[in-house]
Amino acid sequence: MTDNVVRDAFFALHHGLPRQGPGSDSTTLRLLSLVGPLPERPRVLDLGCGPGRSALLLAAETGGEVTAVDLHEPFLDELRATAKARGLSDRIHPVNADMGELPYQDASFDLIWAESSAYSIGFDNALRRWKRLLAPGGSLVLTECEWTAADPSPEARVFWEPHCALRTTEQNLRACTGAGYSVLGVHRQPESDWDEYYGPLAERAAAADPRAPGMADALAGARAELAMRRDHGEDYGYTGYALRPAATWPTRPESAADAAAVHTVNAAAFPTAAEADLVDALRADTDAWLPGLSYVAEAPDGTVAAHALITRCLVGGAPAAALAPVAVLPRHQRTGAGSAVVSAVLEAARARGERLVLVLGHPEYYPRFAGGPGVSPGWHCTPASRYGIRPGFEVPDEAMMALVVGAADGSWQVPQGTITYPAAFGV
């Protein structure tokens, strides 16, 4: 039996399924939110689009032109038919092409999208090859299967290693920043994303005729994959990355391995170790710590050059967030590292739904982050007192600032009252 016969049986098993890999519309929307505002009519490139579930959603959500690339023409035919039925034929352009050898000029796209597909040319290769296609300010979103257990089972390793050498999230973050990207956000896909893929696949496999040419082999592969997920699913999972080429200072969320370096940066940036100890105390406070909102900027040698932290606080008893401390190693001060890491952590806060960030600092420094370079438009910076917000201690009015996302409306009003900081602040 030829490889082509088995390949055809594999595709026959998958045609018409709602998904060709773990995912969900909610995950697509979550990853899109991490990117931030796009141009009015963005140019989107969906790579390894399959029958186009993400391409259709991206076209509808962004209002943009979506170029949807896949090597399997029948999947593209499915996409054409669905796009026509939804009135999107004028904005979705299916293209039969190899994602590793794309025929597009540099800076052609505002958003490049690759859900469950980058593995086919390798994560590092994808980061390198697709970067040139991004227009200034453009973003890359891709998902990758990773080890989620500290010590994956031998069975999982034997299953995955012949197909794809999985890495950890920390290793892939290093690959992203090493390739010259800032990390806008990271999203671990939930187990329900696997169910959306494997549920329909299992039903299809149960109904398939194993006597069809190549189908017995295709079914054996599908059932082995389903069994591996059932028995060892805690060892691996998919993670989504929202990235943007870094100008000078790549930024990313801190990893577990960064704690000592973050302590060093804060200890060196301030006259005493109080701020460094504060960060450590906040990290241990589960009520204050907001996962994904401790950001670092990397120097060219990969070391941590700057750090910015946002933690939970309260305003009149309502949840808000506090930006503090912000620290830059002395040798990297006045180089843009601080601006880069503050922009990144504010963007991450916006993406996770924070609407009010309180800042105690220099009144000429922080207002520029309200809609400034690298930060979404819609941040409004003003003295906190104008909203009826006040700290529980004496401070110059102009130094206590509020960064508000969007305008208050009927669904959300800026809270008023006294700011309650986490206990570690000692105020």
Contacts in CASP RR format, 6 or more apart in sequence:
PFRMAT RR
TARGET T0000
AUTHOR 0000-0000-0000
METHOD contacts of the structure
MODEL  1
MTDNVVRDAFFALHHGLPRQGPGSDSTTLRLLSLVGPLPERPRVLDLGCG
PGRSALLLAAETGGEVTAVDLHEPFLDELRATAKARGLSDRIHPVNADMG
ELPYQDASFDLIWAESSAYSIGFDNALRRWKRLLAPGGSLVLTECEWTAA
DPSPEARVFWEPHCALRTTEQNLRACTGAGYSVLGVHRQPESDWDEYYGP
LAERAAAADPRAPGMADALAGARAELAMRRDHGEDYGYTGYALRPAATWP
TRPESAADAAAVHTVNAAAFPTAAEADLVDALRADTDAWLPGLSYVAEAP
DGTVAAHALITRCLVGGAPAAALAPVAVLPRHQRTGAGSAVVSAVLEAAR
ARGERLVLVLGHPEYYPRFAGGPGVSPGWHCTPASRYGIRPGFEVPDEAM
MALVVGAADGSWQVPQGTITYPAAFGV
1 213 0 8 1.000
1 214 0 8 1.000
1 217 0 8 1.000
5 213 0 8 1.000
5 214 0 8 1.000
6 214 0 8 1.000
6 217 0 8 1.000
6 218 0 8 1.000
8 213 0 8 1.000
8 214 0 8 1.000
9 212 0 8 1.000
9 213 0 8 1.000
9 214 0 8 1.000
9 215 0 8 1.000
9 217 0 8 1.000
9 218 0 8 1.000
10 218 0 8 1.000
11 72 0 8 1.000
11 74 0 8 1.000
12 212 0 8 1.000
12 215 0 8 1.000
12 218 0 8 1.000
13 201 0 8 1.000
13 204 0 8 1.000
13 205 0 8 1.000
13 208 0 8 1.000
13 215 0 8 1.000
13 218 0 8 1.000
13 219 0 8 1.000
13 222 0 8 1.000
14 20 0 8 1.000
14 201 0 8 1.000
14 204 0 8 1.000
15 74 0 8 1.000
15 75 0 8 1.000
15 78 0 8 1.000
16 51 0 8 1.000
16 78 0 8 1.000
17 197 0 8 1.000
17 200 0 8 1.000
17 201 0 8 1.000
17 204 0 8 1.000
18 53 0 8 1.000
18 196 0 8 1.000
18 200 0 8 1.000
19 53 0 8 1.000
19 196 0 8 1.000
19 197 0 8 1.000
19 200 0 8 1.000
20 50 0 8 1.000
20 51 0 8 1.000
20 75 0 8 1.000
20 116 0 8 1.000
20 197 0 8 1.000
21 115 0 8 1.000
21 116 0 8 1.000
21 197 0 8 1.000
22 116 0 8 1.000
22 189 0 8 1.000
22 193 0 8 1.000
22 194 0 8 1.000
22 196 0 8 1.000
22 197 0 8 1.000
22 198 0 8 1.000
22 237 0 8 1.000
22 238 0 8 1.000
23 115 0 8 1.000
23 116 0 8 1.000
23 143 0 8 1.000
23 189 0 8 1.000
23 193 0 8 1.000
23 194 0 8 1.000
23 196 0 8 1.000
23 197 0 8 1.000
23 238 0 8 1.000
24 189 0 8 1.000
24 190 0 8 1.000
24 192 0 8 1.000
24 193 0 8 1.000
24 196 0 8 1.000
25 53 0 8 1.000
25 57 0 8 1.000
27 187 0 8 1.000
27 189 0 8 1.000
27 190 0 8 1.000
27 193 0 8 1.000
28 53 0 8 1.000
28 54 0 8 1.000
28 57 0 8 1.000
28 58 0 8 1.000
28 115 0 8 1.000
29 57 0 8 1.000
29 61 0 8 1.000
30 187 0 8 1.000
31 115 0 8 1.000
31 141 0 8 1.000
31 143 0 8 1.000
31 187 0 8 1.000
31 240 0 8 1.000
31 242 0 8 1.000
32 58 0 8 1.000
32 61 0 8 1.000
32 62 0 8 1.000
32 141 0 8 1.000
33 351 0 8 1.000
34 141 0 8 1.000
34 184 0 8 1.000
34 185 0 8 1.000
34 187 0 8 1.000
34 242 0 8 1.000
34 348 0 8 1.000
34 351 0 8 1.000
35 111 0 8 1.000
35 139 0 8 1.000
35 141 0 8 1.000
35 184 0 8 1.000
35 242 0 8 1.000
36 139 0 8 1.000
36 184 0 8 1.000
36 347 0 8 1.000
36 350 0 8 1.000
36 351 0 8 1.000
36 376 0 8 1.000
37 376 0 8 1.000
37 377 0 8 1.000
38 62 0 8 1.000
38 110 0 8 1.000
38 111 0 8 1.000
39 110 0 8 1.000
41 63 0 8 1.000
41 64 0 8 1.000
41 65 0 8 1.000
42 62 0 8 1.000
42 63 0 8 1.000
42 64 0 8 1.000
42 65 0 8 1.000
42 110 0 8 1.000
42 111 0 8 1.000
43 64 0 8 1.000
43 65 0 8 1.000
43 67 0 8 1.000
43 108 0 8 1.000
43 109 0 8 1.000
43 110 0 8 1.000
43 111 0 8 1.000
43 135 0 8 1.000
44 55 0 8 1.000
44 58 0 8 1.000
44 59 0 8 1.000
44 62 0 8 1.000
44 64 0 8 1.000
44 65 0 8 1.000
44 66 0 8 1.000
44 67 0 8 1.000
44 109 0 8 1.000
44 110 0 8 1.000
44 111 0 8 1.000
44 112 0 8 1.000
44 113 0 8 1.000
45 66 0 8 1.000
45 67 0 8 1.000
45 69 0 8 1.000
45 104 0 8 1.000
45 108 0 8 1.000
45 109 0 8 1.000
45 111 0 8 1.000
45 112 0 8 1.000
45 113 0 8 1.000
45 133 0 8 1.000
46 52 0 8 1.000
46 54 0 8 1.000
46 55 0 8 1.000
46 58 0 8 1.000
46 66 0 8 1.000
46 67 0 8 1.000
46 68 0 8 1.000
46 69 0 8 1.000
46 113 0 8 1.000
46 114 0 8 1.000
47 69 0 8 1.000
47 99 0 8 1.000
47 102 0 8 1.000
47 112 0 8 1.000
47 113 0 8 1.000
47 114 0 8 1.000
47 117 0 8 1.000
47 118 0 8 1.000
47 130 0 8 1.000
48 69 0 8 1.000
48 70 0 8 1.000
48 71 0 8 1.000
48 99 0 8 1.000
48 114 0 8 1.000
48 117 0 8 1.000
48 120 0 8 1.000
49 55 0 8 1.000
49 68 0 8 1.000
49 69 0 8 1.000
49 70 0 8 1.000
49 75 0 8 1.000
49 76 0 8 1.000
49 79 0 8 1.000
49 94 0 8 1.000
49 117 0 8 1.000
50 68 0 8 1.000
50 70 0 8 1.000
50 72 0 8 1.000
50 75 0 8 1.000
50 76 0 8 1.000
50 78 0 8 1.000
50 79 0 8 1.000
51 75 0 8 1.000
51 78 0 8 1.000
51 79 0 8 1.000
51 82 0 8 1.000
52 68 0 8 1.000
52 75 0 8 1.000
52 78 0 8 1.000
52 79 0 8 1.000
52 82 0 8 1.000
54 113 0 8 1.000
54 115 0 8 1.000
55 66 0 8 1.000
55 68 0 8 1.000
55 79 0 8 1.000
55 92 0 8 1.000
55 113 0 8 1.000
56 79 0 8 1.000
56 82 0 8 1.000
56 83 0 8 1.000
56 86 0 8 1.000
56 88 0 8 1.000
56 92 0 8 1.000
58 64 0 8 1.000
58 66 0 8 1.000
58 111 0 8 1.000
58 113 0 8 1.000
59 65 0 8 1.000
59 66 0 8 1.000
59 83 0 8 1.000
59 88 0 8 1.000
59 91 0 8 1.000
59 92 0 8 1.000
60 86 0 8 1.000
60 88 0 8 1.000
62 111 0 8 1.000
63 91 0 8 1.000
64 91 0 8 1.000
65 91 0 8 1.000
65 93 0 8 1.000
66 91 0 8 1.000
66 92 0 8 1.000
66 93 0 8 1.000
67 93 0 8 1.000
67 95 0 8 1.000
67 104 0 8 1.000
67 109 0 8 1.000
68 76 0 8 1.000
68 79 0 8 1.000
68 92 0 8 1.000
68 93 0 8 1.000
68 94 0 8 1.000
68 95 0 8 1.000
69 94 0 8 1.000
69 95 0 8 1.000
69 96 0 8 1.000
69 97 0 8 1.000
69 99 0 8 1.000
69 102 0 8 1.000
70 76 0 8 1.000
70 94 0 8 1.000
70 95 0 8 1.000
70 96 0 8 1.000
71 96 0 8 1.000
71 97 0 8 1.000
71 98 0 8 1.000
71 99 0 8 1.000
73 96 0 8 1.000
76 94 0 8 1.000
76 95 0 8 1.000
76 96 0 8 1.000
79 92 0 8 1.000
79 94 0 8 1.000
80 89 0 8 1.000
80 94 0 8 1.000
83 89 0 8 1.000
83 91 0 8 1.000
83 92 0 8 1.000
83 94 0 8 1.000
97 103 0 8 1.000
99 114 0 8 1.000
99 117 0 8 1.000
99 120 0 8 1.000
99 121 0 8 1.000
99 126 0 8 1.000
100 121 0 8 1.000
100 125 0 8 1.000
100 129 0 8 1.000
102 129 0 8 1.000
102 130 0 8 1.000
102 133 0 8 1.000
104 133 0 8 1.000
106 132 0 8 1.000
106 133 0 8 1.000
107 132 0 8 1.000
107 133 0 8 1.000
107 134 0 8 1.000
107 135 0 8 1.000
107 136 0 8 1.000
108 133 0 8 1.000
108 135 0 8 1.000
109 133 0 8 1.000
109 134 0 8 1.000
109 135 0 8 1.000
109 138 0 8 1.000
110 134 0 8 1.000
110 135 0 8 1.000
110 137 0 8 1.000
110 138 0 8 1.000
110 139 0 8 1.000
111 138 0 8 1.000
111 139 0 8 1.000
111 140 0 8 1.000
111 141 0 8 1.000
112 130 0 8 1.000
112 133 0 8 1.000
112 134 0 8 1.000
112 139 0 8 1.000
112 140 0 8 1.000
112 141 0 8 1.000
112 142 0 8 1.000
113 141 0 8 1.000
113 142 0 8 1.000
114 126 0 8 1.000
114 130 0 8 1.000
114 140 0 8 1.000
114 141 0 8 1.000
114 142 0 8 1.000
114 143 0 8 1.000
115 141 0 8 1.000
115 142 0 8 1.000
115 143 0 8 1.000
116 143 0 8 1.000
116 238 0 8 1.000
117 142 0 8 1.000
118 126 0 8 1.000
118 142 0 8 1.000
118 143 0 8 1.000
118 144 0 8 1.000
119 144 0 8 1.000
119 145 0 8 1.000
119 164 0 8 1.000
121 129 0 8 1.000
122 164 0 8 1.000
123 142 0 8 1.000
123 144 0 8 1.000
123 167 0 8 1.000
123 172 0 8 1.000
123 175 0 8 1.000
124 175 0 8 1.000
124 179 0 8 1.000
126 142 0 8 1.000
127 140 0 8 1.000
127 175 0 8 1.000
127 176 0 8 1.000
127 179 0 8 1.000
127 181 0 8 1.000
127 243 0 8 1.000
128 179 0 8 1.000
130 140 0 8 1.000
131 140 0 8 1.000
131 179 0 8 1.000
131 180 0 8 1.000
131 181 0 8 1.000
131 245 0 8 1.000
134 140 0 8 1.000
134 244 0 8 1.000
134 245 0 8 1.000
137 244 0 8 1.000
137 245 0 8 1.000
138 244 0 8 1.000
138 245 0 8 1.000
139 184 0 8 1.000
139 242 0 8 1.000
139 243 0 8 1.000
139 244 0 8 1.000
140 181 0 8 1.000
140 241 0 8 1.000
140 242 0 8 1.000
140 243 0 8 1.000
140 244 0 8 1.000
141 240 0 8 1.000
141 241 0 8 1.000
141 242 0 8 1.000
141 243 0 8 1.000
142 240 0 8 1.000
142 241 0 8 1.000
142 243 0 8 1.000
143 189 0 8 1.000
143 238 0 8 1.000
143 239 0 8 1.000
143 240 0 8 1.000
143 241 0 8 1.000
144 172 0 8 1.000
144 238 0 8 1.000
144 239 0 8 1.000
144 240 0 8 1.000
144 241 0 8 1.000
145 160 0 8 1.000
145 164 0 8 1.000
145 166 0 8 1.000
145 236 0 8 1.000
145 237 0 8 1.000
145 238 0 8 1.000
146 166 0 8 1.000
146 167 0 8 1.000
146 168 0 8 1.000
146 169 0 8 1.000
146 172 0 8 1.000
146 236 0 8 1.000
146 237 0 8 1.000
146 238 0 8 1.000
146 239 0 8 1.000
147 166 0 8 1.000
147 167 0 8 1.000
147 168 0 8 1.000
147 235 0 8 1.000
147 236 0 8 1.000
148 188 0 8 1.000
148 234 0 8 1.000
148 235 0 8 1.000
148 236 0 8 1.000
148 237 0 8 1.000
149 234 0 8 1.000
149 235 0 8 1.000
149 236 0 8 1.000
152 166 0 8 1.000
152 232 0 8 1.000
152 235 0 8 1.000
152 236 0 8 1.000
153 232 0 8 1.000
153 235 0 8 1.000
155 228 0 8 1.000
155 231 0 8 1.000
155 232 0 8 1.000
156 228 0 8 1.000
156 232 0 8 1.000
156 233 0 8 1.000
156 235 0 8 1.000
156 236 0 8 1.000
159 224 0 8 1.000
159 228 0 8 1.000
159 232 0 8 1.000
160 166 0 8 1.000
160 236 0 8 1.000
166 236 0 8 1.000
167 175 0 8 1.000
169 186 0 8 1.000
169 188 0 8 1.000
169 239 0 8 1.000
169 255 0 8 1.000
170 255 0 8 1.000
170 256 0 8 1.000
170 257 0 8 1.000
172 239 0 8 1.000
172 241 0 8 1.000
173 183 0 8 1.000
173 186 0 8 1.000
173 241 0 8 1.000
173 252 0 8 1.000
173 253 0 8 1.000
173 255 0 8 1.000
176 183 0 8 1.000
176 241 0 8 1.000
176 243 0 8 1.000
176 250 0 8 1.000
176 252 0 8 1.000
177 183 0 8 1.000
177 246 0 8 1.000
177 250 0 8 1.000
177 251 0 8 1.000
177 252 0 8 1.000
177 298 0 8 1.000
177 302 0 8 1.000
178 250 0 8 1.000
178 298 0 8 1.000
178 302 0 8 1.000
180 245 0 8 1.000
180 246 0 8 1.000
180 250 0 8 1.000
181 243 0 8 1.000
181 244 0 8 1.000
181 245 0 8 1.000
181 246 0 8 1.000
181 250 0 8 1.000
182 243 0 8 1.000
182 244 0 8 1.000
182 245 0 8 1.000
182 246 0 8 1.000
182 249 0 8 1.000
182 250 0 8 1.000
182 251 0 8 1.000
182 252 0 8 1.000
182 340 0 8 1.000
182 344 0 8 1.000
183 241 0 8 1.000
183 242 0 8 1.000
183 243 0 8 1.000
183 250 0 8 1.000
183 251 0 8 1.000
183 252 0 8 1.000
183 253 0 8 1.000
183 344 0 8 1.000
184 242 0 8 1.000
184 243 0 8 1.000
184 244 0 8 1.000
184 344 0 8 1.000
184 347 0 8 1.000
184 348 0 8 1.000
184 351 0 8 1.000
185 241 0 8 1.000
185 242 0 8 1.000
185 253 0 8 1.000
185 292 0 8 1.000
185 348 0 8 1.000
185 351 0 8 1.000
186 239 0 8 1.000
186 240 0 8 1.000
186 241 0 8 1.000
186 242 0 8 1.000
186 253 0 8 1.000
186 292 0 8 1.000
187 239 0 8 1.000
187 240 0 8 1.000
187 242 0 8 1.000
188 237 0 8 1.000
188 238 0 8 1.000
188 239 0 8 1.000
188 240 0 8 1.000
189 237 0 8 1.000
189 238 0 8 1.000
189 239 0 8 1.000
189 240 0 8 1.000
193 238 0 8 1.000
194 229 0 8 1.000
194 237 0 8 1.000
194 238 0 8 1.000
198 226 0 8 1.000
198 229 0 8 1.000
201 222 0 8 1.000
201 226 0 8 1.000
202 226 0 8 1.000
205 219 0 8 1.000
205 222 0 8 1.000
205 223 0 8 1.000
205 226 0 8 1.000
208 215 0 8 1.000
208 218 0 8 1.000
208 219 0 8 1.000
209 215 0 8 1.000
210 216 0 8 1.000
210 219 0 8 1.000
242 351 0 8 1.000
246 340 0 8 1.000
247 340 0 8 1.000
248 335 0 8 1.000
248 336 0 8 1.000
248 337 0 8 1.000
248 340 0 8 1.000
249 297 0 8 1.000
249 298 0 8 1.000
249 299 0 8 1.000
249 305 0 8 1.000
249 306 0 8 1.000
249 335 0 8 1.000
249 336 0 8 1.000
249 337 0 8 1.000
249 338 0 8 1.000
249 340 0 8 1.000
249 341 0 8 1.000
250 297 0 8 1.000
250 298 0 8 1.000
251 295 0 8 1.000
251 296 0 8 1.000
251 297 0 8 1.000
251 298 0 8 1.000
251 340 0 8 1.000
251 341 0 8 1.000
251 343 0 8 1.000
251 344 0 8 1.000
252 295 0 8 1.000
252 296 0 8 1.000
252 298 0 8 1.000
252 344 0 8 1.000
253 292 0 8 1.000
253 293 0 8 1.000
253 294 0 8 1.000
253 295 0 8 1.000
253 296 0 8 1.000
253 348 0 8 1.000
254 262 0 8 1.000
254 292 0 8 1.000
254 294 0 8 1.000
254 295 0 8 1.000
254 296 0 8 1.000
254 307 0 8 1.000
258 296 0 8 1.000
258 304 0 8 1.000
259 280 0 8 1.000
259 283 0 8 1.000
261 296 0 8 1.000
261 303 0 8 1.000
261 304 0 8 1.000
262 276 0 8 1.000
262 279 0 8 1.000
262 294 0 8 1.000
262 296 0 8 1.000
262 304 0 8 1.000
262 307 0 8 1.000
263 276 0 8 1.000
263 279 0 8 1.000
263 280 0 8 1.000
264 276 0 8 1.000
264 304 0 8 1.000
265 276 0 8 1.000
265 296 0 8 1.000
265 304 0 8 1.000
265 305 0 8 1.000
265 306 0 8 1.000
265 307 0 8 1.000
265 327 0 8 1.000
265 328 0 8 1.000
265 329 0 8 1.000
266 273 0 8 1.000
266 275 0 8 1.000
266 276 0 8 1.000
266 278 0 8 1.000
266 279 0 8 1.000
266 307 0 8 1.000
266 325 0 8 1.000
266 327 0 8 1.000
267 273 0 8 1.000
267 275 0 8 1.000
267 276 0 8 1.000
268 327 0 8 1.000
268 329 0 8 1.000
268 330 0 8 1.000
269 275 0 8 1.000
269 327 0 8 1.000
269 328 0 8 1.000
269 329 0 8 1.000
269 330 0 8 1.000
269 333 0 8 1.000
270 276 0 8 1.000
270 325 0 8 1.000
270 327 0 8 1.000
275 325 0 8 1.000
275 327 0 8 1.000
278 325 0 8 1.000
278 424 0 8 1.000
278 425 0 8 1.000
279 294 0 8 1.000
279 307 0 8 1.000
279 309 0 8 1.000
279 325 0 8 1.000
281 424 0 8 1.000
282 288 0 8 1.000
282 289 0 8 1.000
282 309 0 8 1.000
282 311 0 8 1.000
282 422 0 8 1.000
282 424 0 8 1.000
283 289 0 8 1.000
283 294 0 8 1.000
285 311 0 8 1.000
285 422 0 8 1.000
285 423 0 8 1.000
285 424 0 8 1.000
287 312 0 8 1.000
287 422 0 8 1.000
288 311 0 8 1.000
288 312 0 8 1.000
288 313 0 8 1.000
288 422 0 8 1.000
288 424 0 8 1.000
289 311 0 8 1.000
289 312 0 8 1.000
290 310 0 8 1.000
290 311 0 8 1.000
290 312 0 8 1.000
290 321 0 8 1.000
290 349 0 8 1.000
290 352 0 8 1.000
290 354 0 8 1.000
292 348 0 8 1.000
292 352 0 8 1.000
293 309 0 8 1.000
293 310 0 8 1.000
293 311 0 8 1.000
293 321 0 8 1.000
293 345 0 8 1.000
293 348 0 8 1.000
293 349 0 8 1.000
293 352 0 8 1.000
294 307 0 8 1.000
294 308 0 8 1.000
294 309 0 8 1.000
294 310 0 8 1.000
294 345 0 8 1.000
295 307 0 8 1.000
295 308 0 8 1.000
295 309 0 8 1.000
295 341 0 8 1.000
295 344 0 8 1.000
295 345 0 8 1.000
295 348 0 8 1.000
296 304 0 8 1.000
296 305 0 8 1.000
296 306 0 8 1.000
296 307 0 8 1.000
296 341 0 8 1.000
297 304 0 8 1.000
297 305 0 8 1.000
297 306 0 8 1.000
297 307 0 8 1.000
297 328 0 8 1.000
297 337 0 8 1.000
297 338 0 8 1.000
297 340 0 8 1.000
297 341 0 8 1.000
297 344 0 8 1.000
298 304 0 8 1.000
298 305 0 8 1.000
299 305 0 8 1.000
299 332 0 8 1.000
299 337 0 8 1.000
304 329 0 8 1.000
305 328 0 8 1.000
305 329 0 8 1.000
305 332 0 8 1.000
305 337 0 8 1.000
306 326 0 8 1.000
306 327 0 8 1.000
306 328 0 8 1.000
306 329 0 8 1.000
306 332 0 8 1.000
306 337 0 8 1.000
306 338 0 8 1.000
306 340 0 8 1.000
306 341 0 8 1.000
307 325 0 8 1.000
307 326 0 8 1.000
307 327 0 8 1.000
307 328 0 8 1.000
307 341 0 8 1.000
308 323 0 8 1.000
308 325 0 8 1.000
308 326 0 8 1.000
308 327 0 8 1.000
308 338 0 8 1.000
308 341 0 8 1.000
308 342 0 8 1.000
308 344 0 8 1.000
308 345 0 8 1.000
309 323 0 8 1.000
309 324 0 8 1.000
309 325 0 8 1.000
309 326 0 8 1.000
309 345 0 8 1.000
310 321 0 8 1.000
310 322 0 8 1.000
310 323 0 8 1.000
310 345 0 8 1.000
310 346 0 8 1.000
310 348 0 8 1.000
310 349 0 8 1.000
310 354 0 8 1.000
310 357 0 8 1.000
311 321 0 8 1.000
311 322 0 8 1.000
311 324 0 8 1.000
311 422 0 8 1.000
312 319 0 8 1.000
312 320 0 8 1.000
312 321 0 8 1.000
312 322 0 8 1.000
312 422 0 8 1.000
313 320 0 8 1.000
313 321 0 8 1.000
313 322 0 8 1.000
313 358 0 8 1.000
313 419 0 8 1.000
313 420 0 8 1.000
313 421 0 8 1.000
313 422 0 8 1.000
314 320 0 8 1.000
314 419 0 8 1.000
314 420 0 8 1.000
315 356 0 8 1.000
315 358 0 8 1.000
315 389 0 8 1.000
315 415 0 8 1.000
315 416 0 8 1.000
315 417 0 8 1.000
315 418 0 8 1.000
315 419 0 8 1.000
315 420 0 8 1.000
316 415 0 8 1.000
316 416 0 8 1.000
316 417 0 8 1.000
316 418 0 8 1.000
316 419 0 8 1.000
316 420 0 8 1.000
317 415 0 8 1.000
317 417 0 8 1.000
317 420 0 8 1.000
318 415 0 8 1.000
320 354 0 8 1.000
320 356 0 8 1.000
320 357 0 8 1.000
320 358 0 8 1.000
320 415 0 8 1.000
320 419 0 8 1.000
321 349 0 8 1.000
321 354 0 8 1.000
321 356 0 8 1.000
321 357 0 8 1.000
321 358 0 8 1.000
322 357 0 8 1.000
322 358 0 8 1.000
322 359 0 8 1.000
322 419 0 8 1.000
322 421 0 8 1.000
322 422 0 8 1.000
323 342 0 8 1.000
323 345 0 8 1.000
323 346 0 8 1.000
323 357 0 8 1.000
323 358 0 8 1.000
323 359 0 8 1.000
323 366 0 8 1.000
323 403 0 8 1.000
324 359 0 8 1.000
324 360 0 8 1.000
324 425 0 8 1.000
326 338 0 8 1.000
326 341 0 8 1.000
326 342 0 8 1.000
328 337 0 8 1.000
328 338 0 8 1.000
328 341 0 8 1.000
329 337 0 8 1.000
339 369 0 8 1.000
339 373 0 8 1.000
342 366 0 8 1.000
342 369 0 8 1.000
343 369 0 8 1.000
343 372 0 8 1.000
343 373 0 8 1.000
343 374 0 8 1.000
343 375 0 8 1.000
346 357 0 8 1.000
346 369 0 8 1.000
346 375 0 8 1.000
346 379 0 8 1.000
346 403 0 8 1.000
347 374 0 8 1.000
347 375 0 8 1.000
347 376 0 8 1.000
349 357 0 8 1.000
350 376 0 8 1.000
350 379 0 8 1.000
350 405 0 8 1.000
353 405 0 8 1.000
354 405 0 8 1.000
355 404 0 8 1.000
355 405 0 8 1.000
355 406 0 8 1.000
355 412 0 8 1.000
356 402 0 8 1.000
356 403 0 8 1.000
356 404 0 8 1.000
356 405 0 8 1.000
356 414 0 8 1.000
356 415 0 8 1.000
357 402 0 8 1.000
357 403 0 8 1.000
358 384 0 8 1.000
358 389 0 8 1.000
358 400 0 8 1.000
358 401 0 8 1.000
358 402 0 8 1.000
358 403 0 8 1.000
358 419 0 8 1.000
359 366 0 8 1.000
359 381 0 8 1.000
359 400 0 8 1.000
359 401 0 8 1.000
359 402 0 8 1.000
359 403 0 8 1.000
360 391 0 8 1.000
360 395 0 8 1.000
360 399 0 8 1.000
360 400 0 8 1.000
360 401 0 8 1.000
361 399 0 8 1.000
361 401 0 8 1.000
362 399 0 8 1.000
363 398 0 8 1.000
363 399 0 8 1.000
363 401 0 8 1.000
366 381 0 8 1.000
366 401 0 8 1.000
366 403 0 8 1.000
367 381 0 8 1.000
367 401 0 8 1.000
369 375 0 8 1.000
369 379 0 8 1.000
369 381 0 8 1.000
369 403 0 8 1.000
370 378 0 8 1.000
370 379 0 8 1.000
370 380 0 8 1.000
370 381 0 8 1.000
370 403 0 8 1.000
371 377 0 8 1.000
371 378 0 8 1.000
371 379 0 8 1.000
372 379 0 8 1.000
376 405 0 8 1.000
378 405 0 8 1.000
378 406 0 8 1.000
379 403 0 8 1.000
379 404 0 8 1.000
379 405 0 8 1.000
379 406 0 8 1.000
380 403 0 8 1.000
380 404 0 8 1.000
380 405 0 8 1.000
380 406 0 8 1.000
380 407 0 8 1.000
381 401 0 8 1.000
381 402 0 8 1.000
381 403 0 8 1.000
381 404 0 8 1.000
382 401 0 8 1.000
382 402 0 8 1.000
382 404 0 8 1.000
383 397 0 8 1.000
383 398 0 8 1.000
383 400 0 8 1.000
383 401 0 8 1.000
383 402 0 8 1.000
384 390 0 8 1.000
384 391 0 8 1.000
384 400 0 8 1.000
384 401 0 8 1.000
384 402 0 8 1.000
384 419 0 8 1.000
385 397 0 8 1.000
385 400 0 8 1.000
386 402 0 8 1.000
387 402 0 8 1.000
387 404 0 8 1.000
387 414 0 8 1.000
387 416 0 8 1.000
388 416 0 8 1.000
388 417 0 8 1.000
389 400 0 8 1.000
389 402 0 8 1.000
389 414 0 8 1.000
389 415 0 8 1.000
389 416 0 8 1.000
389 417 0 8 1.000
389 419 0 8 1.000
390 400 0 8 1.000
390 417 0 8 1.000
390 418 0 8 1.000
390 419 0 8 1.000
391 400 0 8 1.000
391 418 0 8 1.000
391 419 0 8 1.000
391 427 0 8 1.000
392 418 0 8 1.000
392 419 0 8 1.000
392 427 0 8 1.000
393 427 0 8 1.000
402 414 0 8 1.000
404 414 0 8 1.000
408 414 0 8 1.000
421 427 0 8 1.000
END
